[in-house]
Amino acid sequence: MPLFKKIGAFGTAAVIALSSLVSAVSADEAYNGYNYNWWGDPVPSQNGYVVQGVYSGANLGIGSFNEINDMFVDNETGKFYLVDTNNQRIVITDENLNSATILDTFKYGSEFPEEKSVVKQTTLNTPKGVFVTHYGGKTLIYIADSMNSRVLGCYEDGTIFFEYTRPTGDLYDAEISFRPDKVIVDNALNVYVVIPAITNGMVQFSREGNFNGYYGANRVETTAEVLQNAFYRLFMTREQMQKRTKAVAIEIANCDIDDQGFIYTVTSSKNADKDVLKKLNPSGENIYLNMGFDNMLFGDYSVYYNGTTYASSIDDVEVDVNGNIFLLDFSEKRIFQYSDELDLEFIFGGEGNQKGLFTSPTALETYGSKVYVTDGRKNTITVFKSTEFGEMVHNAVEMFNRGLYQEAKEPFEEIILRDSNYWFAYIGLGNAYYTMGDHQKAMEYFYMNSRGGYNRAFKEYRMDAIRRYFNVFMIVVIVIIVVLIVLSRILKILKKKKAAGAVKGGDASAV
């Protein structure tokens, strides 16, 4: 995107974010909706989410939070697990956020040696992350206990069943400390730990605590330094190259795992243009690369305006039960919702002290149709609910994903009537008509909204035309061939007669 266009894009986004251009939203909302069209220009749009409520420790009856750093929602039980970092505790509540229990002391179970199991209790030291799963009829809680240099595995009563500590051996860099920041667990109870100082990917442990190596490393950004080193490598010795500064990948900031076992990671650096969001298979390979999303931008587009660079910094990722992907932008304090095909659906939130705005957003989770966002500075949890427009979009997408293309047409058409700027609805209608076989109609909706969709529909439309007119085309070709053959034979006959006449004329002159 050219610089002047980027400046214009930022200017428009700023106006949208700070003004009241969208009249369809309630005047009580502290933010106004916007989206991006196919060309990367921000346009006003209806909000998909509005604030239902804001909750603090006082609402839960447990005193004030002191820097909430992470949150996990157990979809099986409806329980919420909050990491209250500077209070050194895990707060367990429900979706209504009106009562809670505290998990702040732990005891070692019988699995541990006697010298540990006889210890009365152990406590947390600056916990940063939490993950919950179920196995053998028990609830397993995994806590990234950062300053204790461990991931604590415990039951709901605080009994510890395992401690994952700094790996031994040459594979783990001896110069890097083990300060767990975030943790997730797969169905086989393999544990994946995000360590801020590690650029090789997440640290992976087996269920038994064995260090399995690193998982899902980001690619090295193609910077001038990387290109320079590649050039020097052509003629410098190994010793000389070792003295040069090595380019390394940007570390993973956060992660999530969906119901199918795919792991998602995000990179929070504003300068990253690769691997900002990844979907990893069991081998640690990014599935999005094979889907053609290598150069896709996430969050607000990075622009340079009036001496300042504005760019998103994606610090958290959440995948809901329907496959929708939510990204938390710490820099611009916004939430971006994408479909499972990475189509941008909604943008909401922003920076400020009003309800629905944030000063230091740290984590987000979903439960049902609601979105929960924690603020580490305000020490609150903001609950967003879907608007009528948001529900309409979600229902249309769900119908389409279930193969109900004809049924999805009507809600997509209603969405466009309510918000003509909502370009994703044009994509939805284009896909619906494409799947129904009306490729000409699909081209109309894809035009100016999806170049890839338009090209796909055009190819099918061209094939439709060829099939439709194939018989006529073949008849015309056959007629032309027959006419050419007949003309060729007539010309040959005329040529022979002319030659015969010329011979007779020659004989007569000789006499």
C-alpha positions as CSV (number, residue, x, y, z in Angstrom):
1,M,0.0,0.0,0.0
2,P,1.5,3.4,-1.0
3,L,2.5,5.7,1.8
4,F,-0.1,8.4,1.1
5,K,-2.8,5.7,1.1
6,K,-1.5,4.4,4.4
7,I,-1.6,7.9,5.9
8,G,-5.1,8.3,4.6
9,A,-6.1,4.9,6.0
10,F,-4.8,5.8,9.5
11,G,-6.4,9.2,9.4
12,T,-9.8,7.6,8.5
13,A,-9.4,5.0,11.2
14,A,-8.6,7.6,13.8
15,V,-11.6,9.6,12.8
16,I,-13.8,6.5,13.0
17,A,-12.3,5.5,16.3
18,L,-12.8,8.9,17.9
19,S,-16.0,10.2,16.3
20,S,-19.6,9.2,16.1
21,L,-19.9,8.3,12.5
22,V,-21.9,5.2,13.0
23,S,-25.4,6.0,14.1
24,A,-26.6,2.4,14.3
25,V,-24.8,1.8,17.6
26,S,-26.0,2.9,21.0
27,A,-24.8,6.4,22.1
28,D,-23.7,4.7,25.4
29,E,-20.9,2.9,23.6
30,A,-17.4,4.4,24.1
31,Y,-16.2,3.1,20.7
32,N,-17.6,3.1,17.2
33,G,-17.4,0.2,14.8
34,Y,-15.2,0.2,11.7
35,N,-13.8,-2.4,9.3
36,Y,-11.5,-2.6,6.4
37,N,-12.6,-3.1,2.8
38,W,-10.7,-5.1,0.2
39,W,-8.4,-2.2,-0.7
40,G,-7.3,-1.8,2.9
41,D,-9.2,1.4,3.6
42,P,-11.1,1.7,6.9
43,V,-14.8,2.2,6.6
44,P,-17.5,2.8,9.2
45,S,-19.4,-0.4,10.2
46,Q,-21.9,-1.5,12.7
47,N,-20.7,-2.9,16.0
48,G,-20.7,-6.7,16.4
49,Y,-20.3,-6.5,20.2
50,V,-21.3,-4.1,23.0
51,V,-20.4,-4.0,26.7
52,Q,-22.7,-6.1,29.0
53,G,-20.8,-5.3,32.1
54,V,-17.5,-4.6,33.8
55,Y,-16.5,-6.6,36.9
56,S,-13.8,-6.2,39.6
57,G,-12.6,-8.2,42.6
58,A,-15.2,-6.3,44.7
59,N,-18.0,-7.9,42.6
60,L,-16.5,-11.3,43.4
61,G,-16.2,-10.6,47.1
62,I,-12.4,-11.3,47.1
63,G,-10.9,-7.8,47.4
64,S,-9.1,-6.0,44.6
65,F,-7.2,-7.7,41.8
66,N,-3.6,-6.8,41.5
67,E,-2.7,-7.2,37.8
68,I,-4.7,-9.9,36.1
69,N,-2.3,-11.5,33.6
70,D,-4.2,-14.4,32.2
71,M,-7.6,-16.1,32.1
72,F,-8.9,-19.5,31.0
73,V,-12.5,-20.6,30.5
74,D,-13.4,-24.3,30.9
75,N,-16.2,-24.9,28.4
76,E,-17.1,-28.2,30.0
77,T,-17.9,-26.8,33.5
78,G,-18.3,-23.1,32.8
79,K,-15.7,-22.2,35.3
80,F,-13.4,-19.2,34.8
81,Y,-9.8,-19.2,36.1
82,L,-8.1,-15.9,36.6
83,V,-4.4,-15.3,37.2
84,D,-4.2,-12.6,39.8
85,T,-0.4,-12.2,39.5
86,N,0.7,-9.8,42.2
87,N,-1.8,-11.3,44.7
88,Q,0.0,-14.6,44.0
89,R,-3.3,-16.5,43.4
90,I,-5.7,-18.2,41.0
91,V,-9.3,-17.0,41.2
92,I,-12.0,-19.4,40.2
93,T,-15.4,-18.1,39.3
94,D,-18.3,-18.6,36.8
95,E,-19.6,-16.8,33.8
96,N,-21.7,-14.4,36.0
97,L,-18.6,-13.2,37.9
98,N,-20.4,-12.6,41.2
99,S,-18.6,-15.1,43.5
100,A,-15.3,-16.8,43.6
101,T,-13.0,-19.2,45.3
102,I,-9.3,-18.7,45.8
103,L,-6.4,-21.1,45.0
104,D,-3.2,-19.7,46.6
105,T,-1.7,-22.6,48.7
106,F,-0.7,-26.0,47.4
107,K,0.4,-29.3,48.8
108,Y,2.5,-32.0,47.2
109,G,0.7,-35.3,46.5
110,S,1.8,-38.8,47.1
111,E,3.5,-38.9,43.7
112,F,6.4,-36.8,45.1
113,P,9.3,-38.0,47.2
114,E,8.7,-37.9,51.0
115,E,10.8,-34.8,51.5
116,K,8.3,-32.9,49.4
117,S,5.1,-34.6,50.3
118,V,5.7,-33.8,54.0
119,V,6.0,-30.1,53.3
120,K,2.9,-28.3,54.6
121,Q,2.4,-26.0,51.6
122,T,3.9,-24.1,48.8
123,T,2.8,-20.9,47.2
124,L,3.0,-19.1,43.9
125,N,5.5,-16.5,42.9
126,T,4.3,-14.1,40.1
127,P,2.1,-16.5,38.2
128,K,1.6,-15.5,34.6
129,G,-0.6,-18.1,32.9
130,V,-3.1,-20.9,33.5
131,F,-4.6,-23.8,31.5
132,V,-7.3,-26.3,32.5
133,T,-8.1,-29.7,31.1
134,H,-9.8,-33.0,32.2
135,Y,-8.3,-36.5,32.4
136,G,-9.5,-39.6,34.2
137,G,-12.5,-37.8,35.6
138,K,-10.3,-35.2,37.3
139,T,-9.8,-31.5,36.6
140,L,-6.1,-30.7,35.9
141,I,-4.9,-27.1,36.4
142,Y,-1.6,-26.0,34.9
143,I,-0.1,-22.8,36.2
144,A,2.9,-20.9,34.7
145,D,4.5,-20.1,38.1
146,S,7.1,-17.7,36.6
147,M,9.4,-16.6,39.4
148,N,9.4,-20.1,40.9
149,S,10.7,-21.3,37.5
150,R,8.1,-24.0,37.1
151,V,4.8,-25.0,35.6
152,L,2.7,-26.4,38.5
153,G,0.2,-29.2,37.7
154,C,-2.4,-29.5,40.4
155,Y,-6.0,-30.6,41.1
156,E,-8.8,-28.3,42.1
157,D,-8.1,-28.9,45.8
158,G,-4.5,-27.6,45.4
159,T,-2.8,-31.0,45.5
160,I,0.2,-30.9,43.2
161,F,0.6,-33.9,40.8
162,F,3.6,-32.7,38.9
163,E,6.2,-29.9,38.5
164,Y,7.6,-29.1,35.1
165,T,11.0,-27.4,35.7
166,R,14.0,-26.2,33.8
167,P,15.1,-28.9,31.3
168,T,18.5,-30.5,31.7
169,G,20.9,-31.4,28.9
170,D,22.5,-29.6,26.0
171,L,19.3,-28.9,24.0
172,Y,18.2,-26.2,26.5
173,D,20.4,-23.1,26.4
174,A,22.2,-22.9,29.7
175,E,22.2,-19.1,29.5
176,I,18.4,-18.8,29.3
177,S,16.4,-18.8,32.5
178,F,13.2,-20.8,32.8
179,R,10.5,-18.2,33.5
180,P,7.2,-19.7,32.2
181,D,4.8,-17.0,30.9
182,K,2.0,-19.0,29.3
183,V,1.1,-22.7,29.1
184,I,-1.3,-25.0,27.1
185,V,-1.8,-28.8,27.2
186,D,-2.9,-31.1,24.3
187,N,-5.2,-34.1,24.5
188,A,-2.2,-36.4,25.1
189,L,-1.2,-34.2,28.1
190,N,1.9,-32.9,26.4
191,V,2.7,-29.5,27.9
192,Y,3.7,-26.5,25.8
193,V,5.3,-23.5,27.6
194,V,6.0,-20.0,26.3
195,I,9.3,-18.6,27.7
196,P,9.7,-14.9,26.7
197,A,13.5,-15.2,26.2
198,I,13.4,-18.2,23.9
199,T,13.3,-17.7,20.1
200,N,13.3,-21.4,19.2
201,G,9.6,-21.9,19.8
202,M,7.6,-23.2,22.8
203,V,9.3,-25.6,25.3
204,Q,7.5,-28.9,25.0
205,F,7.3,-31.5,27.8
206,S,5.8,-35.0,27.6
207,R,3.2,-36.0,30.1
208,E,5.9,-37.6,32.2
209,G,7.9,-34.3,32.2
210,N,10.5,-35.2,29.6
211,F,11.8,-32.4,27.6
212,N,10.8,-33.1,24.0
213,G,12.5,-30.0,22.4
214,Y,11.0,-26.9,20.9
215,Y,7.8,-26.5,19.0
216,G,6.5,-24.0,16.5
217,A,9.4,-21.7,16.1
218,N,8.8,-18.5,14.1
219,R,10.7,-17.8,10.9
220,V,13.5,-15.2,10.9
221,E,12.4,-11.9,9.5
222,T,14.0,-10.9,6.2
223,T,15.8,-7.8,7.3
224,A,18.8,-6.0,5.8
225,E,21.0,-7.7,8.4
226,V,19.8,-11.1,7.3
227,L,20.4,-10.3,3.6
228,Q,23.8,-8.9,4.5
229,N,24.8,-12.1,6.4
230,A,23.7,-14.2,3.5
231,F,25.9,-12.2,1.2
232,Y,28.9,-12.4,3.6
233,R,28.4,-16.2,4.0
234,L,29.5,-16.6,0.3
235,F,33.1,-15.7,1.0
236,M,33.7,-15.5,4.8
237,T,35.1,-18.4,6.8
238,R,33.1,-20.1,9.5
239,E,35.1,-18.4,12.3
240,Q,34.5,-15.0,10.8
241,M,30.8,-15.7,10.5
242,Q,30.6,-16.8,14.1
243,K,31.8,-13.4,15.2
244,R,29.0,-11.7,13.4
245,T,25.7,-11.0,15.1
246,K,23.3,-13.8,14.3
247,A,19.7,-13.0,13.2
248,V,17.1,-14.8,15.3
249,A,13.4,-15.3,15.1
250,I,11.0,-13.3,17.2
251,E,9.8,-15.2,20.2
252,I,6.2,-16.4,20.6
253,A,4.0,-14.2,22.8
254,N,1.0,-16.4,23.5
255,C,-0.9,-19.5,22.4
256,D,-4.2,-21.3,22.4
257,I,-5.4,-24.8,21.3
258,D,-8.8,-25.6,19.7
259,D,-11.1,-28.5,20.1
260,Q,-9.4,-30.4,17.3
261,G,-6.0,-30.1,18.8
262,F,-4.5,-27.5,16.5
263,I,-2.3,-25.0,18.3
264,Y,-2.4,-21.3,17.5
265,T,0.5,-18.9,18.3
266,V,0.8,-15.1,18.1
267,T,3.8,-12.8,17.9
268,S,3.5,-9.4,19.5
269,S,6.3,-7.4,17.9
270,K,5.1,-4.4,15.9
271,N,7.9,-5.0,13.4
272,A,6.9,-8.6,12.6
273,D,5.5,-9.2,9.2
274,K,5.7,-13.0,9.4
275,D,4.1,-15.6,11.7
276,V,2.0,-13.0,13.5
277,L,-0.7,-15.6,13.7
278,K,0.0,-19.3,13.1
279,K,-2.1,-22.5,13.1
280,L,0.2,-25.4,13.8
281,N,-0.2,-29.1,13.0
282,P,1.3,-31.8,15.3
283,S,4.6,-31.4,13.4
284,G,4.7,-27.7,14.3
285,E,4.2,-26.6,10.7
286,N,2.1,-23.5,10.0
287,I,-1.1,-24.6,8.1
288,Y,-1.8,-21.0,7.0
289,L,1.2,-21.0,4.7
290,N,-0.4,-23.8,2.6
291,M,-3.6,-21.8,2.5
292,G,-1.9,-18.8,0.9
293,F,-2.0,-16.5,4.0
294,D,1.8,-15.9,4.2
295,N,1.7,-12.1,3.8
296,M,-1.6,-11.5,5.5
297,L,-1.9,-8.5,7.9
298,F,-3.6,-8.9,11.3
299,G,-5.0,-6.2,13.5
300,D,-4.8,-2.5,12.3
301,Y,-2.5,-1.8,9.3
302,S,0.9,-0.4,10.2
303,V,1.2,3.2,9.1
304,Y,3.6,6.1,9.6
305,Y,1.8,9.3,10.3
306,N,3.0,12.6,11.7
307,G,6.3,11.2,13.1
308,T,4.7,8.2,14.7
309,T,4.5,4.6,13.7
310,Y,1.1,3.0,14.5
311,A,1.0,-0.7,14.4
312,S,-0.8,-3.6,16.2
313,S,0.9,-5.7,18.8
314,I,-1.0,-9.0,19.0
315,D,-0.6,-10.4,22.5
316,D,-3.3,-13.0,22.9
317,V,-5.3,-15.4,20.7
318,E,-8.6,-17.2,21.4
319,V,-10.4,-19.7,19.3
320,D,-14.0,-20.3,20.2
321,V,-16.1,-23.4,19.8
322,N,-17.2,-22.3,16.3
323,G,-13.7,-21.8,15.0
324,N,-13.8,-18.0,15.2
325,I,-10.4,-16.4,16.0
326,F,-10.1,-13.5,18.4
327,L,-6.9,-11.5,18.5
328,L,-6.0,-9.0,21.3
329,D,-4.1,-6.0,20.2
330,F,-2.2,-4.6,23.2
331,S,-0.9,-1.6,21.3
332,E,-4.2,-0.2,20.1
333,K,-6.3,-1.9,22.9
334,R,-8.7,-3.5,20.4
335,I,-10.1,-7.0,19.7
336,F,-10.2,-8.3,16.2
337,Q,-12.5,-11.2,15.3
338,Y,-11.8,-13.3,12.2
339,S,-13.7,-16.2,10.7
340,D,-12.0,-19.7,10.5
341,E,-11.1,-18.6,6.9
342,L,-9.4,-15.5,8.3
343,D,-12.0,-13.0,7.0
344,L,-12.1,-10.0,9.3
345,E,-15.6,-9.9,10.9
346,F,-15.5,-7.3,13.7
347,I,-13.3,-4.8,15.5
348,F,-14.2,-3.5,18.9
349,G,-12.7,-1.9,22.0
350,G,-10.0,0.8,22.2
351,E,-7.9,2.8,24.6
352,G,-9.5,4.8,27.4
353,N,-11.1,4.7,30.8
354,Q,-14.7,4.3,29.8
355,K,-16.6,1.0,29.7
356,G,-15.5,-1.0,26.7
357,L,-12.1,0.6,26.6
358,F,-8.8,-0.5,28.1
359,T,-5.5,0.8,29.4
360,S,-3.6,-2.5,29.6
361,P,-5.6,-5.5,28.1
362,T,-3.9,-8.7,29.0
363,A,-6.1,-11.7,28.1
364,L,-9.3,-12.6,26.3
365,E,-11.6,-15.6,26.4
366,T,-15.0,-16.5,25.0
367,Y,-17.9,-18.4,26.5
368,G,-21.0,-18.9,24.5
369,S,-21.5,-15.8,22.4
370,K,-19.8,-13.5,25.0
371,V,-16.2,-12.2,25.0
372,Y,-14.3,-11.6,28.2
373,V,-11.3,-9.3,28.3
374,T,-9.1,-8.6,31.3
375,D,-7.3,-5.3,32.0
376,G,-4.1,-5.6,34.1
377,R,-4.1,-1.9,35.1
378,K,-7.8,-1.4,35.7
379,N,-7.9,-4.8,37.3
380,T,-11.3,-5.5,35.7
381,I,-13.0,-8.0,33.5
382,T,-15.1,-6.6,30.7
383,V,-17.9,-8.7,29.3
384,F,-19.0,-8.1,25.7
385,K,-22.2,-9.5,24.2
386,S,-23.2,-9.8,20.6
387,T,-25.4,-7.1,19.0
388,E,-28.4,-8.0,16.9
389,F,-26.2,-7.3,13.9
390,G,-23.4,-9.4,15.3
391,E,-25.8,-12.3,15.8
392,M,-27.0,-12.0,12.2
393,V,-23.4,-12.2,10.9
394,H,-22.6,-15.2,13.1
395,N,-25.8,-17.0,12.1
396,A,-25.1,-16.4,8.4
397,V,-21.6,-17.7,8.6
398,E,-22.7,-20.7,10.6
399,M,-25.3,-21.6,8.0
400,F,-22.7,-21.3,5.2
401,N,-20.2,-23.4,7.1
402,R,-22.9,-26.1,7.6
403,G,-23.5,-26.2,3.8
404,L,-26.9,-24.3,4.0
405,Y,-26.0,-22.0,1.2
406,Q,-29.5,-21.2,0.1
407,E,-30.5,-20.4,3.7
408,A,-27.4,-18.2,4.2
409,K,-28.3,-16.0,1.2
410,E,-31.2,-14.2,3.0
411,P,-29.3,-13.2,6.1
412,F,-26.3,-12.0,4.1
413,E,-28.6,-9.9,2.0
414,E,-30.2,-8.5,5.1
415,I,-26.7,-7.6,6.5
416,I,-25.9,-5.6,3.3
417,L,-29.3,-3.7,3.7
418,R,-28.3,-2.8,7.2
419,D,-24.7,-2.0,6.5
420,S,-23.6,-1.6,2.9
421,N,-20.0,-1.1,4.0
422,Y,-19.9,-4.6,5.5
423,W,-17.8,-6.1,2.7
424,F,-17.6,-9.6,4.4
425,A,-21.4,-10.0,3.5
426,Y,-20.5,-9.5,-0.2
427,I,-17.9,-12.3,0.2
428,G,-20.6,-14.5,1.9
429,L,-23.1,-13.9,-0.9
430,G,-20.4,-14.5,-3.6
431,N,-19.5,-17.8,-1.9
432,A,-23.1,-18.8,-1.6
433,Y,-23.9,-18.1,-5.3
434,Y,-20.6,-19.7,-6.3
435,T,-21.4,-22.9,-4.4
436,M,-24.9,-22.9,-5.9
437,G,-23.4,-22.8,-9.4
438,D,-24.5,-19.2,-10.3
439,H,-21.0,-18.0,-11.2
440,Q,-22.1,-14.9,-12.9
441,K,-24.0,-13.7,-9.8
442,A,-21.0,-14.7,-7.7
443,M,-18.7,-12.5,-9.9
444,E,-21.0,-9.5,-9.2
445,Y,-20.6,-9.9,-5.4
446,F,-16.9,-10.8,-5.5
447,Y,-16.1,-7.8,-7.8
448,M,-14.3,-5.1,-5.7
449,N,-14.5,-7.3,-2.7
450,S,-12.4,-10.4,-3.3
451,R,-9.9,-10.7,-6.2
452,G,-9.3,-14.4,-5.5
453,G,-13.1,-15.1,-5.4
454,Y,-13.7,-13.1,-8.6
455,N,-11.0,-15.0,-10.5
456,R,-12.3,-18.3,-9.2
457,A,-15.9,-17.4,-10.3
458,F,-14.7,-16.1,-13.6
459,K,-12.9,-19.3,-14.5
460,E,-16.1,-21.3,-13.7
461,Y,-18.2,-18.8,-15.6
462,R,-15.9,-19.2,-18.6
463,M,-16.2,-23.0,-18.4
464,D,-20.0,-22.6,-18.1
465,A,-20.1,-20.5,-21.3
466,I,-17.9,-23.1,-23.1
467,R,-20.3,-25.9,-22.0
468,R,-23.4,-23.9,-22.8
469,Y,-22.2,-23.0,-26.4
470,F,-20.1,-26.1,-27.1
471,N,-22.6,-27.7,-29.5
472,V,-23.2,-24.4,-31.4
473,F,-19.4,-23.8,-31.4
474,M,-18.8,-27.3,-32.8
475,I,-21.5,-26.9,-35.5
476,V,-20.0,-23.6,-36.6
477,V,-16.5,-25.2,-36.7
478,I,-17.8,-28.2,-38.7
479,V,-19.6,-25.9,-41.1
480,I,-16.5,-23.8,-41.6
481,I,-14.4,-26.9,-42.2
482,V,-17.0,-28.2,-44.7
483,V,-17.1,-24.9,-46.5
484,L,-13.3,-24.8,-46.6
485,I,-13.2,-28.3,-48.0
486,V,-15.9,-27.5,-50.7
487,L,-14.1,-24.3,-51.6
488,S,-10.8,-26.1,-51.9
489,R,-12.3,-28.7,-54.2
490,I,-14.0,-26.0,-56.3
491,L,-10.8,-24.1,-56.6
492,K,-9.0,-27.3,-57.6
493,I,-11.6,-28.0,-60.3
494,L,-11.4,-24.4,-61.6
495,K,-7.7,-24.6,-61.7
496,K,-7.8,-27.9,-63.7
497,K,-10.2,-26.4,-66.2
498,K,-8.1,-23.3,-66.6
499,A,-5.0,-25.4,-67.1
500,A,-6.8,-27.6,-69.7
501,G,-8.0,-24.5,-71.6
502,A,-4.5,-23.1,-71.6
503,V,-3.2,-26.4,-73.2
504,K,-5.9,-26.4,-75.9
505,G,-5.1,-22.8,-76.7
506,G,-1.4,-23.6,-77.1
507,D,-2.2,-26.5,-79.5
508,A,-4.4,-24.2,-81.7
509,S,-1.6,-21.6,-82.1
510,A,0.9,-24.2,-83.1
511,V,-1.3,-25.3,-86.0
